[in-house]
């Protein structure tokens, strides 16, 4: 048996675990919803709408003919646009591609673990723990860009470590990080960290740790390649919105507000990791120390995995948020790409412990399988979390189906397709209807945030800014979570509720009910039934 065969066997085990787990989530949804598949977030429908228009040749638009800079994942949009060319349900294809990317990410976890010097067994442990992470299973079938970003970022780190050791003048890593930034804007931070880690090298000529300038030519080449990939997108964003970043950033953040990290925010981020990995999260800190200890030695690989783990939460913690908790994303999803690095860093710490404690613990004449007991202790909460996570995933899909999707179907039956709709959740409603929409959350139409800020600067409630925005845009109907705009009818009695949809056991929507209001500018009255042959666009 060749030396590589055991490694391949371990990798096959990891991929098998991942396939069974992700396939279980997918099949549970098929069974629970009787084949009527959906998504756990309205954002997934937003991605599909961008992709649908791109597929039709309308470019990065949301309402046809209106270019917007609201896509945080243009590369994922392009992938979804290609899926529209395939026969059958684009929802099914989206989930299958997500599972494939999730499995590809597990393969990258295994490769990166081996690149950091871990044995095949420990690399398989890291891969299996990543595979069983509930939030990554959630992401695999969510229709979101997370698996794509994880796959690109992991392989970027793999090539970064190889190029750093070989001291090569060429670079593949930096362009990969640039591509990852087209899947999630946080990839820009990873790109900067990688350039710094490549540029600065560590050595121990006399036993003491010293820092010197590395091969700057490779970094310079990488910067050129990344500019080719990222600058056109930044120019497009700036031409449309006046910002180089997607408008989602301004809709959810008020920019850098804190010179020092907000410890309450750091605590919230830690809780995201602690739920599926209560032990590994703390061990990850020790793993980062292992990377520091190795600097200048033969096993030294730089600090990039540890820097990424620390820098992303710290960077987010300095930002001000326009609304509570928006900087972690729904269910904390902005930090899901860190899970593989948490697990790998923790496994680095476990390697040292496993070497020192031995396989068994002797108490008198009794020998206890200590390593096996520790594995069970670490794996159990993650495994049970993966099982419980499937229930939460199904509940979130049910919320979106019973809320945004159902309200879109009601609108398709009762509202004229020419009516202009102002909505909180623009995903499913726009994807399923021909109506043009106004985004009250500010992602597609960031100008609504300016009206809110102007109202607050004038000493008024931000809701008066929203009303002023609506006065200028004059939508026919308002489709909102009433909890977001309390006392709307008291502020302006011209807004009259026409229909209310209650959502039970809500965990995914911005409110427990959605209300459709008639506005002062309603041009098309509600109809009792849809015209023949007219129905919402099927998923």
C-alpha positions as CSV (number, residue, x, y, z in Angstrom):
1,X,0.0,0.0,0.0
2,X,1.5,3.4,-1.0
3,X,1.9,6.1,1.5
4,X,-0.8,8.2,-0.1
5,X,-3.5,5.5,0.1
6,X,-4.2,5.9,3.9
7,X,-4.6,9.6,3.3
8,X,-7.0,9.0,0.4
9,X,-9.0,6.7,2.6
10,X,-9.2,9.3,5.4
11,X,-10.4,11.9,2.9
12,X,-13.0,9.5,1.5
13,X,-14.4,9.1,5.0
14,X,-14.6,12.8,5.5
15,X,-16.4,13.3,2.2
16,X,-18.7,10.4,3.0
17,X,-19.7,12.0,6.3
18,X,-20.3,15.3,4.6
19,X,-22.4,13.8,1.8
20,X,-24.5,11.9,4.4
21,X,-25.0,15.0,6.5
22,X,-25.8,17.5,3.7
23,X,-27.8,14.9,1.9
24,X,-29.8,14.4,5.1
25,X,-30.6,18.1,5.3
26,X,-31.7,18.1,1.6
27,X,-33.8,14.9,1.9
28,X,-35.4,16.1,5.1
29,X,-36.5,19.3,3.3
30,X,-37.9,17.3,0.3
31,X,-39.9,15.1,2.7
32,X,-41.1,17.8,5.0
33,X,-42.3,20.1,2.2
34,X,-43.4,17.4,-0.1
35,X,-40.9,18.5,-2.8
36,X,-41.9,22.2,-2.6
37,X,-38.4,23.4,-1.9
38,X,-37.4,26.8,-0.6
39,X,-34.8,28.7,1.2
40,X,-34.1,29.7,4.9
41,X,-33.5,33.4,4.0
42,X,-35.2,35.9,1.7
43,X,-31.6,36.8,0.7
44,X,-31.4,33.6,-1.2
45,X,-34.2,34.8,-3.4
46,X,-32.4,38.1,-3.9
47,X,-29.4,36.2,-5.3
48,X,-31.8,34.3,-7.7
49,X,-33.4,37.6,-8.9
50,X,-30.0,39.1,-9.7
51,X,-29.0,35.9,-11.5
52,X,-32.3,35.7,-13.4
53,X,-31.8,39.2,-14.8
54,X,-28.2,38.5,-15.6
55,X,-29.4,35.3,-17.4
56,X,-31.8,37.4,-19.4
57,X,-29.0,39.8,-20.4
58,X,-30.1,42.7,-18.2
59,X,-26.8,42.8,-16.3
60,X,-26.6,43.4,-12.5
61,X,-30.1,44.8,-12.2
62,X,-33.0,44.1,-9.8
63,X,-35.8,45.8,-11.5
64,X,-35.2,45.3,-15.2
65,X,-33.3,48.3,-16.7
66,X,-32.2,49.7,-13.3
67,X,-28.6,48.7,-12.6
68,X,-27.8,48.5,-8.8
69,X,-24.7,47.9,-6.8
70,X,-26.5,45.7,-4.2
71,X,-24.9,42.3,-5.0
72,X,-22.3,41.3,-2.4
73,X,-21.6,38.2,-4.4
74,X,-21.3,38.8,-8.1
75,X,-19.4,35.6,-8.6
76,X,-22.2,33.6,-7.0
77,X,-24.7,35.6,-9.1
78,X,-22.8,34.4,-12.2
79,X,-22.9,30.8,-11.0
80,X,-26.7,31.0,-10.4
81,X,-27.2,32.7,-13.8
82,X,-25.6,29.6,-15.5
83,X,-28.0,27.4,-13.5
84,X,-30.9,29.1,-15.1
85,X,-29.8,27.5,-18.4
86,X,-30.3,24.0,-17.0
87,X,-33.6,22.1,-17.3
88,X,-35.8,21.6,-14.2
89,X,-36.0,23.7,-11.0
90,X,-33.3,26.2,-10.5
91,X,-33.9,25.9,-6.7
92,X,-32.9,22.2,-6.9
93,X,-29.8,23.0,-8.9
94,X,-28.9,25.8,-6.5
95,X,-29.0,23.4,-3.6
96,X,-27.1,20.7,-5.4
97,X,-24.3,23.1,-6.4
98,X,-24.2,24.3,-2.8
99,X,-23.7,20.7,-1.6
100,X,-20.9,20.1,-4.2
101,X,-19.1,23.3,-3.0
102,X,-19.6,22.3,0.6
103,X,-17.9,18.9,-0.2
104,X,-15.2,20.7,-2.1
105,X,-14.6,22.8,1.0
106,X,-14.2,19.7,3.1
107,X,-11.6,18.5,0.7
108,X,-9.8,21.8,1.0
109,X,-10.0,21.6,4.9
110,X,-8.2,18.2,4.6
111,X,-5.5,19.5,2.3
112,X,-4.9,22.6,4.4
113,X,-4.7,20.5,7.6
114,X,-2.0,18.4,5.9
115,X,-0.2,21.5,4.6
116,X,0.0,22.7,8.2
117,X,1.7,19.4,9.2
118,X,-1.2,17.5,10.7
119,X,-1.3,13.7,10.3
120,X,-3.9,12.2,8.0
121,X,-5.9,11.1,11.0
122,X,-6.0,14.6,12.5
123,X,-6.7,16.1,9.1
124,X,-9.7,13.7,8.9
125,X,-10.8,14.8,12.3
126,X,-10.7,18.4,11.3
127,X,-12.6,17.6,8.1
128,X,-15.2,15.5,9.9
129,X,-15.8,18.3,12.6
130,X,-16.1,20.8,9.8
131,X,-18.5,18.5,8.0
132,X,-20.8,18.2,11.1
133,X,-20.9,21.9,11.8
134,X,-24.6,22.7,11.7
135,X,-24.3,26.2,10.2
136,X,-22.1,24.9,7.3
137,X,-24.7,22.2,6.6
138,X,-27.3,25.0,6.8
139,X,-25.3,27.0,4.3
140,X,-24.8,24.1,1.9
141,X,-28.6,23.9,1.1
142,X,-29.4,27.6,1.8
143,X,-28.9,29.0,-1.7
144,X,-26.3,31.4,-0.2
145,X,-22.8,32.2,-1.3
146,X,-21.1,30.8,1.8
147,X,-19.8,27.4,0.5
148,X,-18.3,29.2,-2.6
149,X,-16.5,31.7,-0.4
150,X,-15.2,29.0,2.0
151,X,-13.9,26.9,-0.9
152,X,-12.0,29.8,-2.5
153,X,-10.6,31.1,0.7
154,X,-9.4,27.7,1.9
155,X,-7.6,27.0,-1.4
156,X,-6.2,30.5,-1.3
157,X,-4.6,29.8,2.1
158,X,-3.3,26.4,0.8
159,X,-1.5,28.1,-2.1
160,X,-0.4,30.9,0.1
161,X,1.4,28.4,2.5
162,X,3.0,26.5,-0.4
163,X,4.2,29.7,-2.1
164,X,5.5,31.0,1.2
165,X,7.5,27.9,1.9
166,X,8.9,27.7,-1.7
167,X,9.6,31.4,-1.7
168,X,8.2,31.5,-5.2
169,X,8.2,34.7,-7.2
170,X,4.8,33.6,-8.8
171,X,1.5,33.7,-7.0
172,X,-1.8,31.9,-7.3
173,X,-3.0,32.7,-3.8
174,X,-3.7,36.4,-4.2
175,X,-5.9,36.0,-7.3
176,X,-7.8,33.3,-5.5
177,X,-8.4,35.7,-2.6
178,X,-9.6,38.3,-5.1
179,X,-12.1,35.8,-6.5
180,X,-13.2,35.0,-2.9
181,X,-13.9,38.8,-2.5
182,X,-16.3,38.5,-5.4
183,X,-18.1,35.8,-3.4
184,X,-18.1,37.7,-0.1
185,X,-16.6,41.3,0.4
186,X,-14.8,40.1,3.5
187,X,-12.4,38.5,1.1
188,X,-10.7,41.9,0.6
189,X,-9.6,41.7,4.3
190,X,-8.2,38.2,3.7
191,X,-6.4,39.5,0.6
192,X,-4.7,42.2,2.6
193,X,-3.7,39.9,5.4
194,X,-2.3,37.4,2.9
195,X,-0.2,40.1,1.2
196,X,1.2,41.2,4.6
197,X,1.9,37.6,5.7
198,X,3.7,36.9,2.4
199,X,5.7,40.1,2.5
200,X,7.0,39.6,6.0
201,X,9.1,36.5,6.7
202,X,10.5,35.1,10.0
203,X,13.8,33.5,10.7
204,X,15.9,32.3,13.7
205,X,19.6,32.6,12.6
206,X,20.9,32.7,16.1
207,X,17.9,31.2,18.0
208,X,16.1,34.5,18.3
209,X,13.1,35.3,16.2
210,X,13.7,38.0,13.5
211,X,11.5,39.6,10.9
212,X,12.7,40.4,7.4
213,X,11.2,41.6,4.1
214,X,10.2,38.7,1.9
215,X,9.7,38.4,-1.9
216,X,7.9,41.7,-2.6
217,X,7.9,40.9,-6.4
218,X,5.4,38.0,-5.8
219,X,3.2,40.4,-3.8
220,X,3.4,43.0,-6.5
221,X,2.4,40.5,-9.2
222,X,-0.5,39.4,-7.1
223,X,-1.7,42.9,-6.6
224,X,-1.8,43.4,-10.3
225,X,-3.8,40.3,-10.9
226,X,-6.2,41.1,-8.1
227,X,-6.7,44.6,-9.5
228,X,-7.7,43.1,-12.8
229,X,-10.4,41.1,-11.0
230,X,-11.6,43.6,-8.4
231,X,-11.2,47.1,-9.9
232,X,-13.9,46.7,-12.6
233,X,-16.5,45.7,-10.0
234,X,-15.5,48.6,-7.7
235,X,-15.8,51.0,-10.6
236,X,-19.2,49.6,-11.5
237,X,-20.4,50.0,-7.8
238,X,-19.0,53.6,-7.7
239,X,-20.7,54.6,-11.0
240,X,-24.1,53.3,-9.8
241,X,-24.0,54.2,-6.1
242,X,-21.1,56.5,-5.5
243,X,-19.5,53.8,-3.3
244,X,-16.8,51.3,-4.2
245,X,-18.4,48.7,-1.9
246,X,-21.8,47.2,-2.5
247,X,-24.7,49.2,-1.1
248,X,-25.4,46.5,1.4
249,X,-22.5,47.9,3.4
250,X,-24.0,51.3,3.8
251,X,-27.5,49.8,4.4
252,X,-26.2,47.7,7.3
253,X,-23.3,49.8,8.7
254,X,-22.7,53.4,9.5
255,X,-19.0,53.0,9.0
256,X,-16.1,52.8,11.4
257,X,-17.4,54.1,14.8
258,X,-15.1,52.5,17.3
259,X,-11.3,52.8,17.5
260,X,-11.3,49.9,19.9
261,X,-13.2,46.6,19.4
262,X,-16.7,46.4,21.0
263,X,-16.3,43.6,23.5
264,X,-20.1,42.9,23.5
265,X,-19.9,42.3,19.8
266,X,-16.9,40.0,20.2
267,X,-19.0,38.1,22.8
268,X,-21.8,37.7,20.3
269,X,-19.5,36.4,17.7
270,X,-18.0,33.9,20.1
271,X,-21.4,32.6,20.9
272,X,-21.8,31.7,17.1
273,X,-18.8,29.5,17.3
274,X,-19.5,28.1,20.8
275,X,-22.9,26.5,19.9
276,X,-21.6,23.9,17.5
277,X,-18.0,23.8,18.9
278,X,-17.9,24.5,22.6
279,X,-14.5,23.0,23.1
280,X,-12.8,23.6,19.8
281,X,-13.5,27.4,19.9
282,X,-11.3,27.8,23.0
283,X,-8.7,25.4,21.7
284,X,-8.5,27.5,18.5
285,X,-6.7,30.2,20.5
286,X,-4.1,27.7,21.5
287,X,-3.8,26.7,17.9
288,X,-3.0,30.3,16.9
289,X,-0.2,30.2,19.5
290,X,1.2,27.0,17.9
291,X,1.5,29.0,14.6
292,X,3.4,31.7,16.4
293,X,5.7,29.1,18.1
294,X,6.6,27.6,14.7
295,X,7.7,30.9,13.2
296,X,11.2,30.6,11.9
297,X,11.3,26.8,12.3
298,X,11.0,24.1,9.6
299,X,7.3,23.7,10.3
300,X,6.6,27.4,10.3
301,X,3.9,28.5,7.8
302,X,3.3,32.1,8.7
303,X,0.3,33.4,10.6
304,X,-2.4,33.8,8.0
305,X,-4.9,31.2,9.4
306,X,-4.6,32.8,12.8
307,X,-4.7,36.4,11.5
308,X,-7.9,35.7,9.6
309,X,-9.5,34.2,12.7
310,X,-8.7,37.2,14.8
311,X,-8.9,40.1,12.2
312,X,-12.4,39.5,10.8
313,X,-14.3,39.7,14.2
314,X,-12.1,42.7,15.3
315,X,-12.8,44.5,12.0
316,X,-16.5,44.0,12.3
317,X,-16.5,45.1,16.0
318,X,-15.2,48.5,15.1
319,X,-18.2,49.2,12.8
320,X,-21.4,51.0,13.7
321,X,-24.6,49.2,12.8
322,X,-27.7,50.9,11.4
323,X,-29.8,48.2,13.2
324,X,-29.2,45.9,16.1
325,X,-27.3,42.6,15.2
326,X,-27.2,43.3,11.4
327,X,-23.4,43.1,11.4
328,X,-23.4,39.4,12.2
329,X,-26.0,38.6,9.5
330,X,-29.0,36.4,9.8
331,X,-28.2,33.6,12.3
332,X,-24.6,35.0,12.3
333,X,-23.9,33.9,8.8
334,X,-21.2,36.5,8.1
335,X,-18.9,34.5,10.3
336,X,-19.6,31.0,9.0
337,X,-16.5,31.1,6.7
338,X,-14.4,31.1,9.9
339,X,-15.6,27.7,11.1
340,X,-13.1,25.7,9.1
341,X,-10.3,27.8,10.5
342,X,-11.6,27.5,14.0
343,X,-11.6,23.7,13.6
344,X,-8.1,23.5,12.0
345,X,-6.5,25.8,14.6
346,X,-8.1,23.8,17.4
347,X,-6.8,20.6,15.8
348,X,-3.3,22.0,15.8
349,X,-3.7,22.5,19.6
350,X,-5.1,18.9,19.9
351,X,-2.0,17.5,18.1
352,X,0.3,18.7,20.9
353,X,-2.0,17.5,23.6
354,X,-2.4,14.1,21.9
355,X,1.3,13.6,21.8
356,X,1.8,14.5,25.4
357,X,-1.0,12.5,27.1
358,X,-0.6,9.3,25.3
359,X,-3.4,7.0,24.1
360,X,-4.5,5.8,27.6
361,X,-4.8,6.9,31.2
362,X,-3.7,4.4,33.9
363,X,-5.4,4.5,37.3
364,X,-3.9,1.7,39.3
365,X,-4.4,-1.4,37.2
366,X,-7.2,0.2,35.2
367,X,-6.3,1.7,31.8
368,X,-8.8,4.1,30.3
369,X,-8.9,5.0,26.6
370,X,-8.2,8.6,27.2
371,X,-7.9,9.8,23.6
372,X,-11.1,8.0,22.6
373,X,-12.9,9.6,25.6
374,X,-11.7,13.1,24.6
375,X,-12.8,12.5,21.0
376,X,-16.3,11.6,22.1
377,X,-16.4,14.6,24.4
378,X,-15.5,17.0,21.6
379,X,-17.6,15.3,18.9
380,X,-20.8,14.8,20.8
381,X,-22.0,18.4,21.0
382,X,-21.1,19.1,17.4
383,X,-23.0,15.9,16.2
384,X,-26.1,16.6,18.3
385,X,-25.9,20.2,17.1
386,X,-26.0,19.1,13.5
387,X,-29.1,17.0,14.2
388,X,-30.8,19.9,16.0
389,X,-29.7,22.3,13.3
390,X,-31.8,20.4,10.7
391,X,-34.9,21.2,12.7
392,X,-33.9,24.9,12.8
393,X,-33.2,24.9,9.1
394,X,-36.6,23.4,8.3
395,X,-38.3,25.9,10.5
396,X,-36.5,28.8,8.8
397,X,-37.5,27.5,5.3
398,X,-41.1,27.1,6.6
399,X,-41.1,30.7,7.8
400,X,-39.9,32.1,4.4
401,X,-42.4,29.8,2.6
402,X,-45.3,30.8,4.9
403,X,-44.3,34.5,4.9
404,X,-42.5,36.0,1.9
405,X,-43.4,33.3,-0.6
406,X,-47.0,33.2,0.5
407,X,-47.4,37.0,0.4
408,X,-45.9,37.0,-3.1
409,X,-48.5,34.5,-4.2
410,X,-51.3,36.6,-2.7
411,X,-50.0,39.7,-4.4
412,X,-49.8,37.8,-7.7
413,X,-53.5,36.9,-7.3
414,X,-54.8,40.3,-6.2
415,X,-52.4,43.1,-7.4
416,X,-52.1,44.4,-10.9
417,X,-48.6,43.6,-12.4
418,X,-48.1,47.3,-13.1
419,X,-48.4,48.3,-9.5
420,X,-45.3,49.6,-7.8
421,X,-44.6,47.8,-4.5
422,X,-42.5,49.2,-1.6
423,X,-41.4,46.2,0.5
424,X,-39.2,45.1,3.4
425,X,-38.2,41.8,1.9
426,X,-37.4,42.2,-1.8
427,X,-36.3,38.6,-2.5
428,X,-39.2,36.2,-3.1
429,X,-41.7,39.0,-3.9
430,X,-39.6,40.3,-6.8
431,X,-38.5,36.9,-8.0
432,X,-42.0,35.6,-8.2
433,X,-43.7,38.7,-9.5
434,X,-43.4,41.0,-12.6
435,X,-44.0,44.1,-10.4
436,X,-41.2,46.7,-9.9
437,X,-40.2,47.0,-6.2
438,X,-38.8,49.6,-3.9
439,X,-36.5,48.2,-1.2
440,X,-37.3,49.7,2.2
441,X,-34.3,48.0,3.7
442,X,-31.9,50.1,1.6
443,X,-30.0,47.3,-0.2
444,X,-31.4,47.8,-3.6
445,X,-32.4,51.5,-3.0
446,X,-29.8,52.8,-0.5
447,X,-31.3,56.3,-0.8
448,X,-33.9,55.4,1.8
449,X,-31.1,55.3,4.4
450,X,-30.2,58.9,3.5
451,X,-33.8,60.0,4.2
452,X,-33.6,58.3,7.6
453,X,-30.4,60.0,8.5
454,X,-31.6,63.4,7.4
455,X,-34.7,63.0,9.6
456,X,-32.6,62.0,12.6
457,X,-30.2,65.0,12.0
458,X,-33.2,67.3,11.9
459,X,-34.3,65.9,15.3
460,X,-37.2,63.9,13.9
461,X,-38.0,60.2,14.2
462,X,-36.3,58.2,11.4
463,X,-39.8,57.0,10.3
464,X,-40.6,60.5,9.1
465,X,-37.7,60.1,6.8
466,X,-39.2,56.9,5.4
467,X,-42.6,58.6,4.9
468,X,-40.8,61.5,3.0
469,X,-39.1,58.9,0.8
470,X,-42.4,57.2,0.1
471,X,-43.9,60.6,-0.8
472,X,-41.3,61.0,-3.5
473,X,-41.4,57.5,-4.9
474,X,-45.3,57.1,-4.6
475,X,-45.7,53.3,-4.5
476,X,-49.1,51.7,-5.0
477,X,-48.8,49.3,-2.1
478,X,-46.6,49.0,1.0
479,X,-45.7,45.4,2.0
480,X,-43.9,45.6,5.4
481,X,-43.4,44.1,8.8
482,X,-45.5,46.4,10.9
483,X,-43.1,46.0,13.9
484,X,-40.5,47.9,11.8
485,X,-42.8,50.9,11.4
486,X,-45.0,51.1,14.6
487,X,-47.8,53.6,14.6
488,X,-47.6,54.0,10.8
489,X,-51.3,54.6,10.5
490,X,-51.2,57.1,13.3
491,X,-48.3,59.0,11.6
492,X,-50.2,59.0,8.3
493,X,-53.8,57.8,8.2
494,X,-53.7,57.6,4.4
495,X,-51.9,54.2,4.7
496,X,-54.7,51.7,5.2
497,X,-54.1,47.9,5.8
498,X,-55.6,45.6,3.2
499,X,-54.3,42.2,4.1
500,X,-52.3,40.7,7.0
501,X,-50.4,37.4,7.0
502,X,-49.4,35.9,10.4
503,X,-46.3,33.6,10.5
504,X,-46.2,31.1,13.3
505,X,-43.0,30.2,15.2
506,X,-41.0,32.7,13.3
507,X,-37.2,32.6,13.4
508,X,-36.2,33.8,9.9
509,X,-38.4,36.8,9.1
510,X,-38.0,40.4,10.4
511,X,-41.4,40.2,12.1
512,X,-44.2,37.7,13.0
513,X,-46.6,39.3,10.5
514,X,-46.6,40.9,7.1
515,X,-49.1,43.6,6.2
516,X,-50.1,45.0,2.8
517,X,-51.1,48.7,3.0
518,X,-52.9,50.8,0.3
519,X,-51.0,54.1,-0.1
520,X,-52.3,57.6,-1.0
521,X,-51.1,57.0,-4.6
522,X,-52.7,53.6,-5.3
523,X,-53.6,53.5,-9.0
524,X,-54.6,49.9,-9.3
525,X,-57.3,48.6,-6.9
526,X,-57.1,45.0,-5.6
527,X,-58.8,42.4,-7.6
528,X,-60.7,39.4,-6.3
529,X,-59.0,36.8,-8.5
530,X,-56.1,36.6,-10.9
531,X,-56.7,37.0,-14.7
532,X,-56.7,33.7,-16.7
533,X,-53.2,32.4,-17.3
534,X,-51.5,34.9,-14.9
535,X,-49.6,33.5,-11.9
536,X,-46.4,34.2,-10.0
537,X,-43.2,32.9,-11.6
538,X,-42.6,29.3,-10.5
539,X,-39.5,28.6,-8.5
